[in-house]
Amino acid sequence: MLNDYSSRSHCIYEFTLTKKTITEGTSTIEFKSTFQVVDLAGCESLNKTQSNVQMSAEGKDINKSMLVLARIIMDLAKKSNTKSNRHPGVLPWRDSKLTMMLKKCMDGNSYFSFIACLSPLYINQFETVNTLE
């Protein structure tokens, strides 16, 4: 059963740090860094959640965005494991709003890492394995 207080959505906090350095004369050098903290809603089985029509639609949208994000991460991992700097094809950034928002922090000159919340309960085995994959 779902948590009664669950928002059933993704949440993205974005912080941008800017450092301006004035060099000789009037020229300015600007360094910019963007830091994103993302709380992703989990993929859940619709049968397990006992959801109504609205929650079912939200669950499908969440599952779709998580699937697109997983495909992009796998493609980026393939890119980093090859000697070529080229992507192994066109990445589907526009297939979900989530990946469109995360693009600037995942592609190009960036670093990212993930922290996953896992459940030790047997009843949540399917979700835990999917998260780890």
N, C-alpha and C positions, 0 to 999 in steps of 0.2 A: 504494500500500500504506500502511496505517496505521503510525504511529509505534509501535514495540513498547512504549514506556513511557507511552503515552497513557492518561489516566484515563477518557476518554469520558464526561465529565460537566461540568456547569457548576459554578463555584465562586463564592461570594458572601462577601465580607468586609464587615462592617458596623461602623462606628464611630459612636458617639453622644457628642456633646460637650454638656455641660450647664453653663450659667453661672447661678449664683444671686446675686442682688443684694439685699441687705437695705436697705430704704429706712427712712425715719423710722418709729419705733415697731417693731412686730413683723411688718409685712407684707414679703413676699418676692416678688421678681419672678424668674421662671425663663425662661431662653432655652435652647432645645434645637435642636440641628442633628444631622442624620444624614447620614453620608457612606458611600456604598457603592462598593466596588471589585468589579467583576464580571468574571470570566473565563469567556466563553461557549465551549462546545464548538462546533466548526464543523459546518455541514451538509455531509454527504458523500454521494456516490452509493454506494448499496449494492453495485452491480456493481464499482466501482473499489476498494472496500475489501477485497474477497474475504472477507467476514465470515461467521461461523458464525451459528447461530440466535440465541444470546444477544446477540451484537454487533449483529445485525440488529434485534432488538427495541429495544436501547438507541439505535441510530441512528434508528429511527422516532420514539421518544419525544423525542430531541434535535431532530429536524427539526420535529416538531409544535410544541414549545415555541418554536423560532425563528420559525416561521410566525406563531404567535399574537403574539409580541413585535413582529414586523414590522407586523402589522395594527394593533396598538395605536399604534406609533410613527407610522404613516401617518395614523391618525385624530387623534392629538394634533397633528400638523403641520397638518392641515386646520383644526383648531380655532384654532391660533395664527395662521393666515393669514386668518381671517375676523374681522369686527369683533365678532361675538357671542362671549360667554364660554361659551356652551353647547356641549357635545359634539355632533358630528354623528350621534348615536345612542348606544346603550349600548356601552361598551367591554368587550371580552371578557376582563377581568382573571382570571376564574375558570377559563378554559379551559386553563390550565397552571399548575403549581406555580411555575415561574420568574416569570411575570408577577404572580402573587399576592404573591410576595416583593418584587418591585420596585415595586409599586404606590405605596407611600408616598413613594418617591423620584422617581417619574415624574409623578404626578398632583398637581394643586393648586399650591401655592406652592413650586415646586421648579425646579431647573435640572439638566440632565443633558447629558453629551456622550459621544461614542463614539470609541474608537481601534480601528481595524481592522488586522489583520495580513493582508497580501496576498502572493500568490506571483507572481513574474514568469514562472514557467514556463508554457509553452504547454499542457502536460498539465493544469494547474490553472486554465485559462481560465474554465471554467464556474463554479467555486466563487468565483473572484475577481470575476466580473461579478455574481453573486448577492449577494456581500457588499457591493459598491458600490451596488447597487440598494436 
